[in-house]
Amino acid sequence: MFMIVMSHLTQHGIWFSPDAEISNQFLLAHLFQMWSGQLGNWIFILISGYFVCTSKFSWKKVFALWFQIFSISATIGLITYFSKVKVIGFYNPNYTQLGFFESAKPATKKDLIRCLLPCYFGNNWFAVAYLVFYLFVPFLNHFREKLSQKMHLQLITLMFALGCVVKQFPFEGFFVNDNLFMFILGYFIASYIRFYNPKILSHTKINFIISICLMISFALWNCFVYKFLYHLQFIRNNSEKVLSFFGGGMPRILSTLNAVLIFSTFKNIKILHSRFINTVASTTFGVYLLHENLLINKTIWHVVFRLDDWTSSPYLLPYMFFCATVVFAVCTIIELIRKYFFSKVFHI
């Protein structure tokens, strides 16, 4: 989740005009662009799949998940709307051309309505996909029980080929996957690891070293892309696709493999019970919903932390870590308070 926060900070918090100088600070700031967030998402999916493949489906869990998404979004929407805080909002196309301070304005009634109906409008793609995925868990578990080990592996191979390998080719239109497809692929990968514990993933040190090398490669790729962003027209016109090509998107070969390696590394490590780890871990989905709420996700970085004033500072990268740590900690505390309050009221 910390990797996800860093990725969102980079994507939404550091604004560079088209004429900005490609400085060392510029390159360092984009070390976490895209890939770290998508990698964090993948790991979250694998952790979820690892546990739900043996758990009993619960409508109470569905309600609790929906209510978590709704309560956080609705609260942020109401506070933002009535306090008249300037935000980018859901309907502001000028942000990418003008920047935050030239485009921000108070939330509108349309923004408030979207916050009151977060699942219907799909405000947070990951949260909604997770909710829909969980509704399919009992059917997936039943289907998985009928699979032999060989067919289980064949299914993963087919889904990986269509969802990741094919998507690696530019301009392909053969297979269009979506967020739910990636959740289901992650479910079958994680459940295969849980039930069959493949030997190829049992080498903890090798897995860890490879995953670290891949993460460094992703970061260096980001630096390379941004170094030539304003010098090569093709990169400038296709910057997001070029960034995600190497390993910055979920439907990418290296992103998937890297997530599996990291997941397997920590699965193989024997960690003693820690109340602190478990407490913080229970808040991470709430941290996601709080800091990546589409109404305030840019306001946090531009207004609260004034990241625009740090873009030329040699201390930009340490400041980014400081900001991400503060956001993670504050969101964790808020989520703990929310969970305590609503557990008393609704017993969930």
N, C-alpha and C positions, 0 to 999 in steps of 0.2 A: 504494500500500500504506500510505503514511502517512495518507492520508485514511481508509482502512479502519480503521486503528488508532485514530484519533481518534473515529470513529463508535462503535467498540466501547467505548472509554473512556466515552463519553457514555451509552451504553445500559446498560452493566453497572457502571460505576464510581461514578456520582454518584447516591446514594440520597436521595430527598426523601420525607418522610412526607406523607400526604394533607393535613396541616394546615400544611405548610411555606409560609412567606411567599414570594410571587412577587417576588423581589428582582432587581436588575439582574444579579447574579452567576448567579442561576437561569436567566435568559434567555440570558446569554452562554454558559453551560455547554452549553445545548442547541442552539447554532448548528449543531452537527455531527450532531445527532440523525438517524439513519436515512439521510438523502439522500447524505451523503458516502461512507458505506460501500457503498451500492448503486451509486453512480456509479463508485467504484473497482472494484467487481465487474464492471460493464459494460465498463470500459476493459480490464480483465484479459482478458475474453472476446474483445474485439475484437483485442487483440494476439495472443492464441492463434490465433484464426481466421485472421488475416493471414498467419501463418507456417505453420500446419499445412495450409493449402489447397494448398501447393506442396511439402510435405515427404513423405517416404516413411514409411509406417507401420512401426512397430517394436514387436515384442513385448517387447523389452528395455526400451523406453521405458515400456510398460505395467507391467512388473514394477517398474521403478525408481519409477514414480509410486505404485503400490500400496504398495511397501515404505517409501517416504517417509511416507505417511499412517500406515501401521501402526507403524513404528519410533518415530515421535514420540509417537503416542497411547499405545502400550504402555509406553514409558519413563516418560511422565508418570503413567500409571495406577499402575505399580509403585512409583515413588518416593512418590507421594501416599498410596497405600494403606498402605505399610509405615512411613512417617514419621508417620502419623496427623495430617497437616495438615488443618485444618478447611476444608471446601469446601461449596458448595451442592449439588453432585452432580447426578445425572440424575433423581433421584426426590425432589425437595424442593419441593412446591408452596407452602410458606409464605413463600418469599422475597419475592414481590411484595406480600404483606400485612405482613410483619414487618420486612423488611430483612435485611441480610447477617448481622450479628453475633448476632441473635436466632435465625437459621435455620441457620447453618453448623454442620457436624458432620463428624467423620472419614469418609473415603470407605468405602463398604461393599463387600462382595464383588460385588454387582450392578454397582456403579460400575466395579470393576476388570475384570469380564467385558466390559462395554461398551467399555472402553478397549482390551482385547485383540482386539476384533472391531469396529473403528471403521467399516469399510465396510459390514458386514452390518447394523449398527444405524443407519447413516447419521448418525453423531455430528456430522459437519461437512457440512452440505448442499452447500456450494460444492465442497468437495474431492471428494465422492462423485460429484456431477454432472459435474465435470471429468473424472474417471476414466471414467465411463460414456460421456461425449461422445467421448473420445479413441478408444474402441473402435469408434465409428461413423465415424471420420474417413475410412478408406479407401472406405467406401460413399458418404459425402458427396462426396468428391473425384471419384469415378467419375461420380456423378450430375451434379455441377457441370460436368464436362467435356462432358456431353451437352447442356447448356443453352445456348441462344443468349443474347445480351446482353438482348434484349427479355424473354425468359421468365425470366431471372435476376432482372430488375427486377420483373417481375410477381409472382414468388414472394415477394420481399422485401415488396412492397406488401401481398400477401395475409396473410402472417405478421404483419406489423406491425399491420395492421388488426384481426386476430383477437386477437393477443397483447398489444397495447398500447392501441389506440383503444377497442375494445370493453370492455377492463378498466377504462377510465376512468369508465364509467358505474356509479353505485352500484347495488347489489343485483342486478347482472346475473348470469345463470347460463347464458348462451348458449354461452360457450366457456370451458373450464377449461384453462389452460395450466399448465406445471410448469417446474421448473428446467432440465430437458433441452431443452425447447422454446426457452427463452431462449438457451441455448448455441448451438442450431442456427440460430436467427435471427441471433445475433451472427456466426456463421460465414459465413452468406451475405452479410451486410452487409460484413464485412471482406474477403471474397474478391472481392466486386463492386468495392470500392475498389481492391484490389490489381490486378485485371485490366483495369479500365476507367477508373480514375482520374477520376471525374466532375468536371466543371468547377465545379459548384456548391460543391464542397468544396475548391477550390484557392485560395480567398481566405483566406490564413492569418490576417491581422490581423482581418478581419471575423469569422471563425470564433472567434478567441480572445476578442474583445470580447463577442460574443453569449454564449459559454460562461461568461465571468466574470459577466455580468449575470444569467444563469440561476442560477448558484451563489449569488449574493447574494440573489436572489429566494427560493431554497429556504431559505436561512438565516433570512431575515426571516419567511417563512411559519412556520418552527418557533417563532420568538419570538412571533408572533401567536397560534398555537395554545396555547402554554403560558401566555401572558398571560391567556387566558380559559378555561384548562383547568378551573379550580375555580369558575368563575362561570356557565358555560353547561353544563347537564346533558347536552346532546347531544354536545358535544365531549368531556366527561369520560367518557361511556359508549362513545364511539367514537374515542378519542384516536389509536390506531394507524392506523385507516383515514383519519382526517382529516389526520394527519401525512403519510401516504404519498400522499394524493390529488393534491397539486400536483406533486410530482416526487420523492417520497421512496422509491419502489419501482421495481424493475426493470421490471415490466410497466406502465410509465407513459410517456406520449408524450414529455414534456419530459425525463425521465431518459435515455431512449434517444437523443433528438436531441442532448442535451448531451454524452453520451459520444462520439457520432460526431463532433461538432464538436471536442472536445478531442483525440481520437485523430487526426483529420485535421490539426489544427494542428501537432502534434509530428511527424507523418509528413512534413509539408512542410518542416520545419526541417532544415537540413543540419547535423548534429552530428558533430564529428570523433570518431574512435574513442577511447573512454575505457575503459581496463582497469578503473578503479575503478567506473564506472557498470555495466559488464557483470558485474563480480564481485558487486556489491550486488544487481543485478537478478536474478541467478541464485538468490538466497536468499529472494526475496520470498514465494514460495509456502510455504517453510518458516516464514517469519515469521508468515504467516497461520495455519498449523497449530499453531504454538507458543503464540501469545498468545490464540488463540480456541479453544483446547481447552476443551470444555464443562465439564470437571471443575475447571479452575483459572481460567477467564477472569474470574470475579468476585473470586476471592482475590487476584489480582495487583493489582487496583485498590483494593480495600478494605483489605487487610492490608499489602501491601508499600508502597503509596504513600499509604495513609491518606487517601483522597480525601474521606471523610466529614467530616474535620476542616477541610477547605478550602471547604466549600460556602458559607460566609458571608464568605470572605476576598475583598478587592478584587483579589487576585492570583490568583484561581482560574483564569482563562483562560491566563495565562502558565505557571502550574503544570501545567495540562493539556498544553500543548505540550511542557513539560519531560518529563513522564511518558511521553508518546507517543514522544518522541525516544529516551529511555532504553530503553524496551521495544523499539523498532525496532532500535536498535543492539545490544542484548544478544541479541535473537533472531537477528539477522544473524550474530553471532559464533558462537552455538550451532549454527546451521545450517551455517556454513562448517566447523566442527569435525566435525559429523555427516557431511557430504558427504566430507570428507577421509578420515575413518576408514572409512566403508563403501565408498568407491571403492577403497581398498586391499584390503579383504576380499572384496568381491563384484565388483569391476571394473565398477561402474555409475556 
